[in-house]
Amino acid sequence: MTITRANLSDIIARVHTVPSLPEVVTQVCRLVNDNNSDARQVNAIMVKDAAMAGKMLRLVNSVYYGLNEPVHDLEQAIVILGFKTIRSIALSVSVLSMFQQQSANFNMKAFWTHSAVSACLCRLIAAKSRACDPELAFTLGLIKDLGKVILVENAPEETRAIIAVAREYRLSFTQAARKVLDTDDAEIGAWLAKKWDLEARLVEAIQNQFNLANAPDPKPVAICQLSEYLCALKKIRTSGSCDEAALDPGIWPHLTLDKTALVEVLSVINDEVENARQLLLLAA
């Protein structure tokens, strides 16, 4: 008897409702990519969603962003923090609210803790290495694992099998997924990012997050892999991540972190974990 393994098309066919970013966030992303847009235009879009605007202001005024004085409206926040940071905040608020469905075999609290810590670390590593825009790195860290949640919600039997294989053979979720399916969470996550019309560089980094050699732009992938390694060392992992912490030495030429910058990154990991907790508390 031949067992048919689900591929990307099969998994996508099971997704009855593609999770959609709120229209407000989609419009903000478009404006941020438009060199002719200004803070007033972005603010005019934001205020259409009062709940999101309120959450964003709480985030802006939290210790996470460390502003010297409180900000009372989003237009002021946009001017102070910049378009790309505001886009990161809008994506954080919407994505963290979007996927909260609990599963018996997948710990969503651990998933979001890992995603938030990964986002904070990616931003820090990008800033220290100057390998890519820190806000793009933050977004990559936050959403790169969403393919796992798509599997949890639409392929629960396969997800259980993936986690069981990962535990038995001490594999990563993605390695185990390839033994159960003809696709994996990275490919599914890239499909979702493309559906959301996010920039091609981000889609490519999600798809190749475990394969530095195949990445058209290896720098965001190198940042992502260092972040994952640091998360693994701190035991901040998702269900089905059962492999030993390991790091591809090929990342270093793409990061150009000197010893001082690397020591600085390592010395503030605990601070970034606390920042992630603040992000989850305020955005969820």
C-alpha positions as CSV (number, residue, x, y, z in Angstrom):
1,M,0.0,0.0,0.0
2,T,1.4,3.4,-1.1
3,I,1.1,6.2,1.5
4,T,0.5,9.5,-0.2
5,R,2.5,12.3,1.5
6,A,0.9,15.7,1.6
7,N,2.7,18.4,-0.4
8,L,2.3,22.2,-0.2
9,S,-0.7,22.2,-2.6
10,D,-2.4,19.6,-0.5
11,I,-1.9,21.6,2.8
12,I,-3.0,24.8,1.1
13,A,-6.2,23.1,-0.2
14,R,-7.1,22.4,3.4
15,V,-6.9,26.0,4.5
16,H,-10.6,27.0,4.1
17,T,-10.0,30.6,5.1
18,V,-6.6,32.1,4.4
19,P,-5.6,34.2,7.5
20,S,-5.6,37.8,6.3
21,L,-3.8,40.8,7.6
22,P,-6.2,43.6,8.6
23,E,-6.7,46.1,5.7
24,V,-5.3,48.8,7.9
25,V,-2.0,46.9,8.2
26,T,-1.9,46.1,4.5
27,Q,-2.4,49.8,3.7
28,V,0.3,50.8,6.2
29,C,2.8,48.4,4.6
30,R,2.1,49.8,1.2
31,L,2.5,53.4,2.4
32,V,5.8,52.5,4.2
33,N,7.1,51.2,0.8
34,D,6.0,54.4,-0.9
35,N,8.7,57.1,-0.8
36,N,6.1,59.8,-1.4
37,S,4.0,59.0,1.7
38,D,4.2,61.0,5.0
39,A,3.4,60.6,8.7
40,R,0.0,62.3,8.2
41,Q,-1.1,59.7,5.6
42,V,0.0,56.7,7.7
43,N,-1.7,58.2,10.8
44,A,-5.0,58.7,8.8
45,I,-5.0,55.0,8.0
46,M,-4.1,53.9,11.6
47,V,-6.9,55.8,13.3
48,K,-9.5,53.9,11.3
49,D,-8.9,51.0,13.7
50,A,-9.3,52.4,17.2
51,A,-8.4,49.1,19.0
52,M,-5.2,48.6,17.0
53,A,-4.3,52.3,17.5
54,G,-4.7,51.9,21.2
55,K,-2.5,48.8,21.4
56,M,0.1,50.5,19.2
57,L,0.2,53.5,21.5
58,R,0.7,51.3,24.5
59,L,3.6,49.6,22.8
60,V,5.1,52.9,21.7
61,N,5.0,54.2,25.3
62,S,6.3,51.0,26.9
63,V,9.8,50.5,28.2
64,Y,10.3,48.4,25.1
65,Y,10.9,51.5,23.0
66,G,12.4,53.6,25.9
67,L,11.1,57.0,24.8
68,N,12.1,59.9,27.1
69,E,8.6,61.4,27.2
70,P,5.2,59.8,26.6
71,V,3.7,60.0,23.1
72,H,0.0,60.9,22.9
73,D,-0.9,60.3,19.3
74,L,0.3,58.0,16.5
75,E,1.3,60.7,14.2
76,Q,3.9,61.9,16.8
77,A,5.0,58.3,17.2
78,I,5.5,57.9,13.5
79,V,7.7,61.0,13.4
80,I,9.8,59.8,16.3
81,L,10.2,56.1,15.6
82,G,10.0,56.1,11.8
83,F,7.8,54.4,9.2
84,K,9.5,51.0,9.4
85,T,9.2,50.7,13.1
86,I,5.6,51.6,13.0
87,R,5.0,48.9,10.4
88,S,6.7,46.4,12.7
89,I,4.4,47.5,15.6
90,A,1.3,47.2,13.4
91,L,2.3,43.7,12.2
92,S,3.1,42.6,15.7
93,V,-0.3,43.7,17.0
94,S,-2.2,42.1,14.2
95,V,-0.2,38.8,14.0
96,L,-0.1,38.2,17.7
97,S,-3.9,38.6,17.8
98,M,-4.5,36.4,14.8
99,F,-3.2,33.0,15.8
100,Q,-4.3,32.1,19.4
101,Q,-6.1,28.8,18.9
102,Q,-5.0,26.3,21.4
103,S,-4.0,22.7,20.5
104,A,-3.5,19.7,22.7
105,N,-0.3,18.7,21.1
106,F,1.2,22.2,20.3
107,N,2.0,24.8,23.0
108,M,0.9,28.2,21.6
109,K,2.3,30.1,24.6
110,A,5.7,28.6,24.0
111,F,5.3,29.3,20.3
112,W,4.6,33.0,20.8
113,T,7.3,33.4,23.4
114,H,9.8,31.9,21.0
115,S,8.6,34.1,18.1
116,A,8.8,37.3,20.2
117,V,12.2,36.5,21.6
118,S,13.4,35.6,18.1
119,A,12.1,38.9,16.7
120,C,13.9,40.9,19.4
121,L,17.1,39.0,18.9
122,C,16.9,39.4,15.1
123,R,16.5,43.1,15.4
124,L,19.5,43.3,17.8
125,I,21.8,41.2,15.7
126,A,20.8,43.2,12.5
127,A,21.6,46.4,14.3
128,K,24.9,45.2,15.6
129,S,26.0,43.6,12.4
130,R,24.5,46.1,10.0
131,A,23.7,43.1,7.8
132,C,20.1,44.3,7.0
133,D,17.4,46.6,8.1
134,P,16.7,45.8,11.8
135,E,12.9,46.2,11.3
136,L,12.9,43.7,8.4
137,A,14.9,41.3,10.7
138,F,12.4,41.9,13.5
139,T,9.5,41.0,11.2
140,L,11.4,37.9,10.0
141,G,11.9,36.7,13.5
142,L,8.3,37.3,14.4
143,I,6.6,35.5,11.5
144,K,9.1,33.0,10.2
145,D,7.5,30.1,12.1
146,L,3.9,30.7,11.2
147,G,3.9,27.7,8.8
148,K,3.9,25.6,12.0
149,V,0.6,27.2,13.1
150,I,-0.9,26.7,9.6
151,L,-0.1,23.0,10.0
152,V,-1.5,22.8,13.6
153,E,-4.8,24.3,12.5
154,N,-5.2,22.5,9.1
155,A,-3.2,19.3,9.4
156,P,-3.5,18.2,13.0
157,E,-2.8,14.5,12.3
158,E,0.3,15.3,10.4
159,T,1.4,17.7,13.0
160,R,1.1,15.1,15.7
161,A,3.2,12.7,13.5
162,I,5.8,15.4,12.9
163,I,6.2,16.1,16.7
164,A,6.4,12.3,17.4
165,V,9.1,11.8,14.8
166,A,11.0,14.8,16.1
167,R,11.0,13.5,19.6
168,E,11.9,10.0,18.7
169,Y,14.8,10.9,16.4
170,R,15.9,14.2,18.1
171,L,15.2,16.3,15.0
172,S,14.1,19.8,14.4
173,F,10.4,20.4,13.5
174,T,11.4,21.1,9.9
175,Q,13.6,18.0,9.6
176,A,10.7,15.9,11.0
177,A,8.2,17.6,8.7
178,R,10.2,16.5,5.6
179,K,10.0,12.9,6.8
180,V,6.2,13.1,7.2
181,L,5.3,15.5,4.3
182,D,6.6,16.6,0.9
183,T,6.7,20.1,2.3
184,D,7.7,21.8,5.6
185,D,6.8,24.7,7.8
186,A,9.3,27.1,6.1
187,E,7.7,26.6,2.7
188,I,4.2,27.0,4.1
189,G,5.2,30.1,6.0
190,A,6.7,31.6,2.8
191,W,3.4,30.9,1.1
192,L,1.5,32.8,3.8
193,A,3.9,35.8,3.6
194,K,3.5,35.9,-0.1
195,K,-0.3,35.8,0.3
196,W,0.0,38.8,2.6
197,D,2.0,40.6,-0.2
198,L,5.0,41.1,2.1
199,E,8.2,42.1,0.4
200,A,10.0,39.4,-1.7
201,R,13.2,39.6,0.5
202,L,11.1,38.6,3.5
203,V,9.3,35.7,1.7
204,E,12.7,34.4,0.4
205,A,14.2,34.5,3.9
206,I,11.3,32.6,5.4
207,Q,11.5,30.0,2.7
208,N,15.3,29.5,3.1
209,Q,15.6,30.1,6.8
210,F,17.2,26.7,7.3
211,N,19.2,26.7,4.0
212,L,21.8,29.5,3.9
213,A,23.3,28.2,0.7
214,N,20.0,28.5,-1.3
215,A,19.1,32.0,0.0
216,P,19.2,34.7,-2.7
217,D,20.1,37.1,0.1
218,P,21.9,35.1,2.9
219,K,22.2,38.0,5.4
220,P,18.7,37.9,6.8
221,V,18.9,34.1,6.9
222,A,22.3,34.3,8.8
223,I,20.6,36.6,11.3
224,C,17.7,34.3,11.7
225,Q,20.0,31.2,12.2
226,L,22.0,33.0,14.9
227,S,18.8,34.0,16.7
228,E,17.5,30.4,16.6
229,Y,20.8,29.1,18.0
230,L,20.6,31.6,20.9
231,C,17.0,30.7,21.6
232,A,17.9,27.0,21.7
233,L,20.7,27.7,24.2
234,K,18.2,29.5,26.4
235,K,15.7,26.6,26.0
236,I,13.2,29.0,24.3
237,R,11.8,26.6,21.7
238,T,8.5,25.5,20.1
239,S,6.8,22.1,20.2
240,G,8.6,19.6,18.0
241,S,12.0,21.4,18.3
242,C,14.0,18.4,19.6
243,D,17.4,18.8,17.8
244,E,20.6,19.8,19.6
245,A,21.6,23.4,19.4
246,A,24.0,23.8,16.5
247,L,25.2,26.7,14.4
248,D,26.3,26.8,10.7
249,P,29.8,28.5,10.7
250,G,28.9,29.8,7.3
251,I,26.8,32.5,8.8
252,W,29.8,34.6,10.0
253,P,31.0,36.0,6.7
254,H,27.4,37.4,6.2
255,L,27.2,39.0,9.7
256,T,30.7,40.5,10.1
257,L,30.2,40.7,13.8
258,D,33.4,41.6,15.6
259,K,34.1,40.1,19.0
260,T,33.0,43.2,20.8
261,A,29.6,43.3,19.0
262,L,29.1,39.6,19.6
263,V,29.9,39.9,23.3
264,E,27.4,42.8,23.4
265,V,24.7,40.6,21.8
266,L,25.4,37.7,24.2
267,S,25.4,40.0,27.3
268,V,21.9,41.4,26.7
269,I,20.0,38.2,25.8
270,N,18.2,38.2,29.1
271,D,17.1,41.8,28.4
272,E,15.8,40.8,25.0
273,V,13.8,38.0,26.6
274,E,12.2,40.5,29.0
275,N,11.6,42.8,26.0
276,A,9.8,39.9,24.3
277,R,7.6,39.4,27.4
278,Q,6.6,43.1,27.3
279,L,5.8,42.8,23.6
280,L,3.5,39.8,24.1
281,L,1.8,41.4,27.1
282,L,1.1,44.7,25.3
283,A,0.3,43.4,21.8
284,A,-1.7,40.3,22.5
